[in-house]
Amino acid sequence: PYYTTEYLAYKWPQCIATEHFKYKLKNRKLTPKFSKSGNLPKRPGVLEELIQPSTVMEQAKQEIEDKRYADLNGSFFFLETATGAYVEQNKDVMFSAGSTIKLPILIAFLQAVDSGEVSLTEKLTVKDELVGAGAGGMQYKPLGTQFEALEVADQMIVVSDNTATNMIIERLGGILALNRVFKSWGLQDTYIRANLPDLDGTNSTSASDMVYLLALLERGHLLSMRNRDLALSIMKDT
């Protein structure tokens, strides 16, 4: 229900010290409300300095906990990378990943493209053991049908295609190989334990891992700028 942001120093310097916008989503329109804050937003230069406390966002968290979702036992982590402002609840709790596991798989795929291990134009084949029920249309293609690797990765994210995901997992060396890659990035709770659709919910992640991964991606720590932009472009089409 709420989206909170802060004035950027380079855009409205006359306001930065005192005012923050707080928006409430109502009838698909953003209605501004002002709240005071004594802390200047920071624009960190390195990832380690990214996360900064935010009075405004903590206030939003308190409203969520006390007024609107008192019975919800949830996990969330919202981070504004421009300022480092954040709000979180149980961000380090491990939970079933569902289709969020496809994000680190996409990044691992494009990292393999950067290293030359994988080509975007190579062909991947639909195999019986890789067909995954649920989301996506590749499961209905005849066995032996081939697609370019980029199309498979695109479908994995854009329509959450489970068969496409399994094809990418196989191409990158399998579950254990991908888990080693995730660990090398510093992810602590993100593991693949089964191919998709993983109806038993054994694949795992945490809100903290997902935000950390997106911050690494946004700051260009994992991919070349070209493939970082490709990843973001694919995600925007979801």
C-alpha positions in Angstrom: 0.0 0.0 0.0 2.9 2.4 0.5 5.8 3.5 -1.6 8.4 5.7 0.1 11.2 7.6 -1.6 13.4 10.5 -0.7 14.4 13.7 -2.5 17.7 13.4 -4.4 20.3 15.9 -3.5 21.3 16.7 -7.0 17.7 17.5 -8.1 16.1 19.5 -5.3 19.0 20.7 -3.1 16.8 23.3 -1.4 14.6 20.7 0.1 16.9 17.8 0.9 17.6 18.6 4.5 14.1 18.6 5.8 11.4 17.0 3.6 10.7 13.5 2.3 7.9 12.4 0.1 5.7 9.7 1.3 3.2 8.4 -1.2 0.0 6.4 -0.5 -1.3 4.4 -3.4 -5.0 5.3 -3.8 -7.2 4.7 -6.8 -4.1 4.1 -8.9 -2.8 7.6 -8.2 0.1 8.7 -6.0 -1.1 11.2 -3.3 1.9 12.9 -1.6 2.2 13.2 2.1 5.2 14.9 3.8 7.1 13.7 6.8 10.1 15.2 8.5 13.5 13.5 8.7 16.6 14.8 10.3 19.0 12.7 8.3 20.4 13.6 5.0 20.1 10.8 2.4 23.5 9.4 1.5 24.7 8.4 -2.0 27.2 5.6 -1.3 30.0 4.8 -3.6 30.6 1.2 -2.7 28.3 -1.7 -2.0 29.4 -2.0 1.6 28.1 1.5 2.3 24.8 0.9 0.5 22.5 0.2 3.4 21.6 3.1 5.6 18.9 3.5 8.2 15.9 5.5 7.2 13.5 7.1 9.7 10.8 7.5 7.1 10.9 3.9 5.9 11.0 2.6 9.5 7.9 4.5 10.1 6.3 2.8 7.1 7.4 -0.6 8.6 5.7 0.3 11.9 2.5 1.1 10.1 2.6 -2.2 8.3 3.2 -4.1 11.5 0.8 -2.3 13.8 -2.1 -1.2 11.6 -2.6 -3.1 8.4 -1.1 -6.6 8.6 -0.9 -7.4 12.3 -1.6 -11.1 11.7 0.9 -11.5 8.9 4.1 -13.4 9.7 6.0 -12.2 6.6 9.5 -11.5 5.4 10.4 -8.4 3.3 13.3 -6.2 2.5 12.9 -3.0 0.5 16.0 -1.0 -0.4 16.3 2.3 -2.3 19.7 2.0 -3.9 20.0 5.7 -4.7 20.0 6.7 -1.1 20.6 3.4 0.9 17.2 3.9 2.7 15.7 0.6 3.6 13.0 -1.2 5.6 12.9 -4.9 6.5 11.2 -7.5 8.5 12.7 -11.0 9.0 14.9 -10.4 6.0 17.3 -13.3 6.8 14.6 -15.9 7.2 14.9 -18.7 4.7 11.8 -19.6 2.8 10.7 -21.6 -0.3 12.0 -19.7 -3.3 9.3 -20.6 -5.8 10.0 -18.8 -9.1 12.3 -16.2 -7.5 15.0 -18.9 -7.9 15.0 -18.0 -11.6 16.7 -14.7 -10.9 20.0 -16.0 -9.7 19.8 -18.7 -12.5 19.5 -15.9 -15.1 22.5 -14.0 -13.7 24.5 -17.2 -13.6 23.6 -17.9 -17.2 24.7 -14.4 -18.3 27.9 -14.7 -16.3 28.7 -17.9 -18.2 28.0 -15.9 -21.4 30.5 -13.3 -20.2 33.2 -16.0 -19.6 32.6 -17.5 -23.0 31.3 -20.8 -21.6 27.9 -20.2 -23.1 26.8 -18.6 -26.3 23.5 -16.7 -26.6 22.9 -18.3 -30.0 23.7 -21.9 -29.2 20.8 -24.4 -29.3 19.2 -26.0 -26.3 17.0 -29.0 -26.6 13.7 -29.9 -25.0 14.2 -33.3 -23.3 11.7 -35.5 -21.4 13.6 -35.2 -18.1 13.6 -31.4 -18.4 9.9 -30.9 -19.0 8.3 -29.0 -16.1 4.6 -28.6 -15.6 3.0 -25.3 -14.6 4.1 -22.0 -16.1 5.3 -21.6 -19.7 4.7 -23.1 -23.1 7.9 -25.0 -23.8 6.5 -28.0 -22.0 4.1 -28.5 -24.9 6.8 -28.5 -27.6 7.7 -31.8 -29.1 10.7 -33.5 -27.5 13.8 -32.6 -29.5 12.7 -29.1 -30.3 15.6 -26.7 -30.1 15.7 -23.0 -29.1 18.5 -20.5 -28.9 19.8 -20.1 -25.4 18.8 -16.5 -25.2 15.2 -17.3 -26.0 15.2 -20.0 -23.4 16.6 -17.6 -20.7 14.1 -15.0 -21.8 11.1 -17.3 -21.4 12.4 -18.5 -18.0 11.9 -14.9 -16.7 9.3 -13.3 -18.9 6.6 -16.0 -18.6 8.3 -18.0 -15.7 8.7 -21.0 -18.0 9.6 -24.0 -15.8 10.9 -26.2 -18.7 13.1 -23.3 -19.9 14.5 -23.0 -16.4 15.4 -26.7 -16.3 17.1 -26.4 -19.7 19.2 -23.6 -18.4 20.1 -25.5 -15.2 21.3 -28.4 -17.2 23.3 -26.2 -19.6 25.1 -24.6 -16.6 26.2 -27.9 -15.2 23.3 -28.9 -13.0 22.1 -28.1 -9.5 25.3 -28.6 -7.6 27.3 -26.4 -10.0 24.8 -23.6 -9.7 24.7 -23.8 -5.9 28.5 -23.3 -5.9 28.1 -20.2 -8.1 25.5 -18.8 -5.7 27.8 -19.4 -2.7 30.7 -17.7 -4.5 28.5 -14.5 -4.8 27.9 -14.5 -1.0 24.4 -15.8 -1.0 23.6 -17.6 2.2 20.1 -19.0 1.9 19.7 -19.5 -1.9 19.9 -23.2 -3.0 18.4 -25.3 -5.8 17.4 -28.7 -4.5 15.0 -29.8 -7.3 14.2 -29.0 -10.9 11.1 -26.8 -11.4 8.2 -26.7 -10.7 9.5 -27.9 -7.2 6.0 -28.5 -5.9 7.4 -29.6 -2.6 9.0 -26.2 -2.0 12.6 -27.5 -1.4 14.4 -24.7 -3.3 15.1 -21.8 -0.9 16.2 -18.2 -0.6 15.7 -15.2 1.6 14.6 -11.6 1.2 18.1 -10.5 2.2 19.7 -12.7 -0.5 17.4 -11.4 -3.2 18.1 -7.8 -2.4 21.8 -8.4 -2.0 21.9 -10.1 -5.4 19.9 -7.3 -7.1 22.3 -4.7 -5.5 25.3 -6.6 -6.9 23.6 -6.7 -10.3 22.6 -3.0 -10.3 26.2 -1.9 -9.4 27.8 -4.1 -12.1 29.7 -6.5 -9.7 28.6 -9.7 -11.4 28.1 -9.0 -15.1 29.6 -6.9 -17.9 27.6 -3.8 -18.5 26.2 -5.2 -21.7 24.9 -8.3 -20.0 23.8 -6.4 -16.9 21.6 -4.3 -19.2 20.4 -7.4 -21.0 19.4 -8.9 -17.6 17.5 -5.8 -16.6 15.8 -5.6 -20.0 14.6 -9.2 -19.7 13.3 -8.5 -16.2 11.4 -5.4 -17.3 9.5 -7.5 -19.8 8.1 -9.8 -17.0 
